[in-house]
Amino acid sequence: MADQVNAPTLGFIGFGNMAQAMAKGLVEAGALPGTRIYATAAHFDKLQASTAALGAHACEDARGVVKASDFVVVAVKPHLVASVLEPVRDALAAPGKAVISVAAGCGFDFYEGVLAPGTHHLSTIPNTPIAVGAGVVACEQRHSLSEGELAAFEDLFGQVALIEWVDGKLLSTASAIAGCGPAFAAMFLETLGDAGVKHGLPRAAAYRLAAQMMMGTAKLHLETGTHPGAMKDAVCSPGGTTIKGVASLEKDAFRGAVINAIDAIEG
């Protein structure tokens, strides 16, 4: 468990699904107590319910969030960022404040034009598994955080996510893979479950088997660095059942379908 007494305060401007996933992951991992989290959102009644579940603070406006927070997470729709930040533009430039963006498509250059000169900021793209401490936070290599702020950011979010630094022009691709990928993985999980049910497995058991398999395979790669092709080959015995399934997937353009999905997002 982290040193919660000296932990930074974290504020959210916008408290939708992604912001709540980040807050939930940090609280449940013991990385940050809810009492050090502040949030504001358009619908105050819903915000109060969401923050209460985490022991966090609901603020009536962005000014309250910025005043209370060391890190201010911008978690509104991209087209709203500029207008939402305008009233707190000067406050965000104050010493001890740093802006962390999770708004897709809003990179370093965008924030240089929106924020006051000298404001410290970093653009990131997290994904929803951060809610269970198994997330990804893709970060733009170009940023203006101080060394201390950067260390604090990595120390905090590194407890609930893999932090991957990428060039700004590749942030959208990283987002497509890690941010959109959970939807594709969930479809694969659901489909494996359907196949299990087709052949007689109870649905709950089929989902558990598929989910544990997916988690274990991912963990095996992350912990060993084994090439995915070698991991596949290790399961494929000559003339065996697995290679027959692999051949069927290849026939049905499984790889091409996945690549096409990323192309569709990037296009």
Secondary structure, 3 states (H helix, E strand, C coil): CCCCCCCCCEEEECCCHHHHHHHHHHHHCCCCCHHHEEEECCCHHHHHHHHHCCCCEECCCHHHHHHHCCEEEECCCHHHHHHHHHHHHHHHCCCCCEEEECCCCCCHHHHHHHCCCCCCEEEEEECHHHHHCCEEEEEECCCCCCHHHHHHHHHHHCCCEEEEEECHHHHHHHHHHHHCHHHHHHHHHHHHHHHHHHCCCCHHHHHHHHHHHHHHHHHHHHHHCCCHHHHHHHHCCCCCHHHHHHHHHHHCCHHHHHHHHHHHHHC
